Amino acid sequence: MFCRSCGHAMERRIPEMEDRERAVCPRCGFVDYVNPINVVGTVPVWEDRQVLLCLRNIEPRKGLWTLPAGFLEAGELTADGAVRETTEEAGAHIELGRLFSVLDVPYAQQVHLYWLATMTDTHLDPGPETIEARLFDFADIPWDQLAFLTVRRTLELFLADRERGVFDTHYDSIPIPPRLRAS
């Protein structure tokens, strides 16, 4: 790894006034902080009976279903990013609701944020990252074909809140899945 400031080889050490090891440039002193990436998306619902899912056309987890979501862009508000991702991945028209779930994913160095959303029509025009965008009745969600644990957890929370008739904002963390654990 090389310094983004001066190009010199970086070394791992605990910088002055810090509490953990980081990549530090011994020439110019630049500290390369690695911070979590924000993933933003929506739980788009049609007429309180169907949820919109997208079949991924990109890795990771190509060919599996997900809620429309993606990386937040620099300078973008998180809610605006969620709407943008829903438009890019599904071509869906939505009214954004409240923040619904915040999920820490420390093993992937990510934080996932999902908003409730109401679809204003059923016209879908998926972008190149999506093979197919489809509405699923709640009883027909393809649980065994979901791409990510954050999507599974968000949908579980959504259905539980829908059953109770009260939608809360949820915070949780996602443990490393068995398929990624070292043997």
Long-range contacts (C-beta under 8 A, 24 or more apart in sequence): 1-32, 3-27, 3-28, 3-30, 3-32, 4-30, 4-32, 5-30, 6-30, 34-109, 35-109, 36-104, 36-106, 36-109, 36-110, 36-111, 37-71, 37-72, 37-109, 37-110, 37-111, 38-71, 38-72, 38-78, 38-81, 38-110, 38-111, 38-112, 38-113, 39-69, 39-70, 39-71, 39-72, 39-110, 39-111, 39-112, 39-113, 39-150, 40-69, 40-70, 40-71, 40-72, 40-78, 40-79, 40-81, 40-82, 40-85, 40-112, 40-113, 40-114, 40-115, 41-67, 41-68, 41-69, 41-70, 41-82, 41-85, 41-86, 41-112, 41-113, 41-114, 41-115, 42-67, 42-68, 42-69, 42-82, 42-83, 42-85, 42-86, 42-94, 42-96, 42-114, 42-115, 42-116, 42-117, 43-67, 43-100, 43-114, 43-115, 43-116, 43-117, 43-154, 43-155, 43-158, 44-68, 44-86, 44-90, 44-92, 44-94, 44-117, 44-118, 44-119, 45-116, 45-117, 45-118, 45-119, 46-119, 46-122, 46-135, 48-162, 49-137, 49-138, 50-135, 50-136, 50-137, 50-138, 51-135, 51-136, 51-138, 51-141, 51-155, 51-158, 52-90, 52-92, 52-119, 52-124, 52-133, 52-134, 52-135, 52-136, 53-133, 53-134, 53-136, 53-141, 53-142, 54-89, 54-90, 54-126, 54-129, 54-130, 54-132, 54-133, 54-134, 55-130, 55-131, 55-132, 55-133, 55-134, 56-129, 56-130, 56-131, 56-147, 57-128, 57-129, 57-130, 57-131, 58-129, 60-147, 61-147, 61-148, 63-131, 64-145, 64-146, 64-147, 65-142, 65-145, 65-146, 65-147, 65-151, 66-146, 66-147, 66-148, 66-151, 67-114, 67-151, 67-154, 67-155, 68-92, 68-133, 69-112, 69-114, 69-151, 70-129, 78-113, 79-115, 82-113, 82-114, 82-115, 82-117, 83-117, 86-117, 88-127, 88-129, 89-126, 89-127, 89-129, 89-130, 89-133, 90-124, 90-125, 90-126, 90-127, 90-130, 90-133, 91-123, 91-124, 91-125, 91-126, 91-127, 91-133, 92-119, 92-123, 92-124, 92-133, 93-119, 93-120, 93-121, 93-123, 94-118, 94-119, 94-120, 95-120, 98-167, 98-169, 99-169, 100-154, 100-157, 100-158, 100-167, 100-169, 100-170, 101-150, 101-153, 101-154, 101-157, 101-169, 101-170, 101-171, 101-172, 102-169, 102-170, 102-171, 102-172, 103-150, 103-153, 103-154, 103-171, 103-172, 103-173, 103-174, 104-172, 104-173, 104-174, 105-149, 105-150, 105-173, 105-174, 106-173, 107-174, 107-175, 107-176, 107-180, 112-150, 112-154, 114-150, 114-154, 116-158, 116-167, 138-162, 149-174, 149-177, 150-174
